[in-house]
Amino acid sequence: TRTKSLQGLRRLLFGSTFQIFSYEWKKSYFRYHDPYTDLAYALETDKVRYISHFIKKEILLFKLGKEIHLDLCEISQTEQEKALASALAGILWKAGEGQKATVCLVTNDTYFTPSIDYKVDHFTEKVREAMFLKDSSKHTHDPMFHGVILFLYSLLFSRTFERLQKDLDFTTAHLLQCRLGDFICRQAILNLILTGRASPHVFNGFQKIDTEGSVQKLSHGVLSRSDVGYLHWSKEEVEHYSLLQVGSMLKTPKLPIWLCDINGTYSVLFSTNRLLLSDWKMEHLFDLYFYNAQPSQKTTVHLTIDTHSHHWEEKQSDTDNDLEKRFPSIEMAIRTKWEGAVINWNGMVPF
């Protein structure tokens, strides 16, 4: 039974039992920036940049519950650890539909003998599932314990294979895809983290798609508003007139925090004003903060958004291609949510 379970896990992730995670994946774990610094709320790890949005959510909720003005520099190591445990637990609990969360740990024992059609990675074979998180959360930020892969396994086991098969549709057979020699997460994993459901698409609800032979099949989108939202912008897609259209369920989350996929790079956009999305008057003039986790960015970018000034739209004939040449991609991503907004970088050179 366990052999079939781990083989099923491999097929669900890679589409075959012969693929294994790369060295880059194996060495990835949850690592914060130093406490009491401008980026203390953020994770450094490339593979889990989108997880940091949930950690940021926990920190924002914790800090905003205590004070009116939030100082992101005043985050201690204890707060970082609590936010990490709370964020991971919340994601797993939502994936398990509030009924059960499974946490995977690495042991010294090998739990099954692989078959001939299974490639050994000397890691997955030693994974066991547990039903607790308080003590096991230390494994996710220890470089010796393959923290990112463990969390991914925990996420899938919490959701269960049966639910995952129902979440997916004919467009997505497995959850990871190979790009430039490494595996990256498909949209279904991002949506599983964001919403608790591994829907492969970002539009609202379901859509009927015509396939070969004029047979209609259902594509699965997002069914409910998430706590953390999602914005998308791709210069390449715009040039090919195929920009992915994100639905309102993800564009308008319950909290003003967005995972941004901008030209294939993940970043975070957030507001410290919890009322931003619940009071329309707040959206006239407001502040957003941006962090893209690139080594060159040493401080959080402070942006001021003005949705009532329309000089940005002076040239009505401008196409998206023309606008992309004149405005940074982050601004174009923001305008997918607030059309025609004017963005002030508050003295920083736009990038």
C-alpha positions in Angstrom: 0.0 0.0 0.0 2.8 2.4 0.9 4.6 1.6 -2.3 1.5 2.4 -4.4 1.1 5.6 -2.4 4.6 6.9 -3.1 4.4 5.8 -6.7 1.1 7.7 -7.0 2.8 10.7 -5.4 5.5 10.6 -8.1 3.1 10.3 -10.9 0.9 13.1 -9.6 4.0 15.4 -9.3 6.0 14.4 -12.4 3.8 12.3 -14.5 6.1 9.3 -14.1 7.9 7.3 -11.3 11.3 7.8 -12.9 11.6 11.5 -12.3 13.1 12.9 -9.1 13.6 16.4 -7.6 16.7 18.3 -8.7 19.5 19.3 -6.3 18.1 22.9 -6.3 14.8 21.5 -4.9 16.5 19.3 -2.4 18.6 22.0 -0.9 15.6 24.5 -0.6 14.2 25.2 2.8 12.3 28.0 4.5 14.8 30.8 5.3 13.9 34.3 6.6 15.8 37.5 6.2 17.3 38.7 9.5 14.8 39.8 12.1 14.4 43.5 12.8 15.3 44.4 9.2 13.2 45.9 6.4 12.7 42.5 4.9 12.2 40.5 8.1 8.7 39.5 7.0 10.0 37.8 3.8 11.5 34.4 2.9 14.6 34.2 0.8 14.0 30.8 -0.7 13.3 30.8 -4.5 11.1 27.7 -4.5 8.7 28.9 -1.9 8.5 32.6 -2.7 4.7 32.3 -2.9 4.6 30.7 0.6 6.0 33.9 2.0 2.7 35.7 1.2 0.9 33.5 3.8 3.6 34.1 6.3 3.3 37.8 5.6 -0.5 37.4 6.1 0.1 35.9 9.6 2.5 38.7 10.5 0.2 41.4 9.3 -2.8 39.9 11.2 -0.7 39.6 14.3 0.7 43.1 14.2 -2.4 44.9 13.0 -4.4 43.3 15.8 -2.1 45.2 18.3 -1.4 48.6 16.7 -2.7 51.1 14.2 0.6 51.8 12.5 2.5 48.7 11.3 6.3 48.8 11.2 7.5 45.8 9.2 11.0 46.3 10.6 9.8 45.4 14.1 9.5 41.6 13.5 11.4 39.4 15.9 12.7 35.8 15.3 10.0 34.5 17.6 7.3 36.3 15.5 8.9 34.8 12.3 8.8 31.3 13.7 5.2 31.7 14.9 4.1 33.1 11.6 5.8 30.3 9.7 4.1 27.6 11.8 0.8 29.3 11.6 1.0 29.9 7.8 2.0 26.3 7.0 -0.6 24.9 9.3 -3.3 27.2 7.8 -2.4 26.1 4.2 -2.5 22.4 5.1 -5.7 22.7 7.1 -7.5 24.4 4.3 -6.2 21.8 1.8 -7.7 19.2 4.1 -11.0 21.0 4.1 -10.8 21.7 7.8 -10.9 18.0 8.7 -7.3 16.8 8.7 -3.8 18.0 8.0 -0.9 15.6 7.3 2.7 16.6 8.0 5.5 14.6 6.3 8.8 14.1 8.1 12.1 12.4 7.2 13.3 9.5 9.3 16.4 7.3 9.3 14.4 4.3 8.3 13.4 3.2 4.8 9.8 2.3 4.6 9.5 0.4 1.4 11.5 -1.4 -1.2 11.2 0.3 -4.6 10.1 -1.7 -7.6 12.0 -1.8 -10.9 9.9 1.0 -12.4 10.7 3.4 -9.5 13.8 5.7 -9.4 15.2 6.0 -5.9 16.1 9.4 -4.5 17.1 8.2 -1.0 14.7 10.7 0.5 11.1 10.0 -0.4 11.6 6.4 0.7 12.3 7.6 4.2 9.3 10.0 4.5 6.5 9.2 7.0 3.3 11.1 7.7 2.5 12.5 11.1 -0.6 14.3 12.5 1.0 17.2 14.3 2.8 20.4 13.4 4.0 22.2 16.5 7.3 20.3 16.8 7.6 19.2 13.2 7.6 22.7 11.8 11.3 22.9 12.7 12.0 20.4 9.8 10.8 23.0 7.2 13.5 25.5 8.0 16.4 23.1 8.6 18.6 22.7 5.5 19.2 19.1 6.4 15.5 18.2 6.1 14.5 19.1 2.5 12.0 21.6 3.9 10.3 22.7 0.7 9.8 19.1 -0.6 8.4 18.0 2.8 5.9 20.8 2.7 4.9 20.0 -0.8 4.4 16.3 0.1 2.4 17.4 3.2 0.2 19.6 1.1 -0.7 16.8 -1.3 -1.3 14.2 1.4 -3.5 16.7 3.3 -5.5 17.3 0.2 -5.6 13.5 -0.6 -5.1 11.9 -4.0 -8.9 11.4 -4.4 -9.7 15.2 -3.9 -6.7 16.2 -6.2 -8.1 14.0 -9.0 -11.4 15.8 -8.7 -9.7 19.2 -8.6 -7.8 18.7 -11.8 -9.2 18.6 -15.3 -8.2 17.3 -18.7 -5.7 20.2 -19.2 -3.4 19.1 -16.3 -2.3 15.6 -15.8 0.5 16.3 -13.2 1.5 19.2 -11.0 5.1 20.0 -12.0 6.4 20.9 -15.4 10.0 20.9 -16.6 11.4 24.2 -17.7 15.0 25.0 -18.4 16.2 21.8 -16.9 14.3 22.1 -13.6 10.8 21.5 -12.4 8.4 24.4 -11.6 5.0 24.4 -10.1 2.0 24.5 -12.3 -0.9 26.8 -11.6 -2.8 24.0 -9.8 -0.2 23.9 -7.0 -0.3 27.7 -6.6 -4.1 27.6 -6.5 -4.0 24.8 -3.9 -1.8 27.0 -1.7 -4.0 30.0 -2.3 -7.5 28.5 -2.1 -7.1 24.9 -0.7 -8.2 23.5 -4.1 -5.9 22.4 -6.9 -7.9 24.0 -9.7 -5.6 24.3 -12.8 -6.9 27.8 -14.0 -7.3 31.3 -12.6 -10.8 32.2 -14.0 -13.9 32.1 -11.9 -15.9 28.8 -11.8 -16.0 26.4 -14.7 -15.7 26.9 -18.5 -16.7 24.6 -21.3 -13.9 24.1 -23.8 -14.3 22.7 -27.3 -11.9 19.9 -28.0 -11.1 17.7 -31.0 -14.3 16.4 -32.6 -16.3 19.3 -31.2 -16.5 17.5 -27.8 -17.0 20.0 -24.9 -15.0 19.4 -21.7 -15.0 21.4 -18.4 -12.0 23.4 -17.4 -11.8 24.0 -13.6 -11.2 27.5 -12.2 -11.4 29.1 -8.8 -14.7 28.7 -6.9 -14.2 31.0 -3.9 -12.4 34.1 -2.7 -9.0 33.3 -1.1 -7.4 35.1 1.8 -4.4 35.9 -0.4 -4.9 37.0 -4.0 -3.1 36.6 -7.3 -2.1 39.0 -10.1 -0.5 38.1 -13.4 1.3 40.0 -16.1 3.5 38.7 -19.0 5.1 40.8 -21.6 5.5 37.7 -23.8 1.8 36.9 -23.5 0.8 40.5 -24.4 3.0 40.4 -27.5 1.2 37.2 -28.6 -2.3 38.6 -27.6 -2.8 35.8 -25.1 -2.5 37.5 -21.6 -3.9 35.2 -18.9 -7.1 36.7 -17.5 -7.4 36.4 -13.7 -10.9 36.2 -12.3 -12.3 38.4 -9.5 -12.0 35.5 -7.0 -8.2 35.9 -7.0 -8.0 39.6 -7.9 -10.1 40.6 -4.9 -9.0 38.4 -1.9 -10.2 38.8 1.6 -6.9 40.4 2.7 -4.9 43.0 0.7 -2.0 40.7 -0.2 -1.3 39.4 -3.7 1.0 36.8 -5.1 2.2 38.3 -8.4 3.5 36.3 -11.3 5.2 39.0 -13.4 7.1 37.8 -16.5 7.5 34.4 -14.9 9.0 35.7 -11.6 7.0 35.6 -8.4 6.8 38.6 -6.1 4.5 40.0 -3.4 2.3 43.1 -3.4 0.5 44.1 -0.2 -1.1 46.8 1.8 -1.0 47.3 5.6 -4.6 48.7 5.5 -6.9 45.7 6.2 -9.9 47.8 5.0 -8.6 48.4 1.5 -10.8 45.8 -0.1 -13.8 46.1 2.1 -14.4 49.9 1.8 -14.5 51.3 -1.8 -13.5 54.8 -0.6 -10.1 53.4 0.5 -9.3 52.6 -3.1 -9.2 56.2 -4.3 -5.6 56.9 -3.0 -3.7 54.2 -1.2 -0.3 52.7 -0.5 1.0 49.3 -1.7 4.3 47.6 -0.8 6.3 45.5 -3.3 9.0 42.9 -2.8 10.3 40.5 -5.6 12.9 38.6 -3.5 15.6 39.3 -6.0 19.1 39.7 -4.4 19.3 43.2 -5.8 16.3 44.4 -3.8 17.4 45.3 -0.3 14.4 47.2 0.8 10.6 47.1 0.4 9.3 49.3 -2.5 6.7 51.8 -1.4 4.1 52.6 -4.1 1.2 55.1 -3.9 -1.7 54.2 -6.1 -4.1 56.9 -7.4 -7.2 55.5 -9.1 -8.8 58.9 -9.8 -6.2 60.6 -11.9 -6.6 59.5 -15.5 -3.7 61.2 -17.3 -2.2 57.7 -17.7 -4.8 57.1 -20.3 -4.2 60.3 -22.3 -3.4 58.4 -25.5 -6.5 56.3 -26.0 -5.0 54.6 -29.0 -2.1 53.0 -27.0 -2.1 49.2 -27.2 -0.8 46.9 -24.4 2.5 46.6 -26.3 2.9 50.3 -26.4 2.2 50.7 -22.7 4.6 47.9 -21.8 7.4 49.8 -23.5 6.6 52.9 -21.4 5.7 51.5 -18.0 7.3 48.9 -15.7 5.7 45.4 -15.7 4.8 45.8 -12.0 2.7 48.8 -12.9 1.0 46.9 -15.6 0.2 44.1 -13.2 -1.3 46.5 -10.7 -3.5 47.9 -13.5 -5.0 44.5 -14.2 -6.7 45.1 -10.8 -7.0 48.9 -10.8 -7.5 49.9 -14.5 -6.0 53.2 -15.4 -4.3 53.7 -12.0 -1.4 56.2 -11.7 1.5 54.8 -9.7 4.0 56.9 -7.8 7.3 55.3 -6.8 7.9 57.9 -4.1 11.4 58.9 -5.2 12.6 55.4 -6.1 13.8 54.7 -9.6 11.1 52.4 -11.3 12.3 49.0 -12.3 
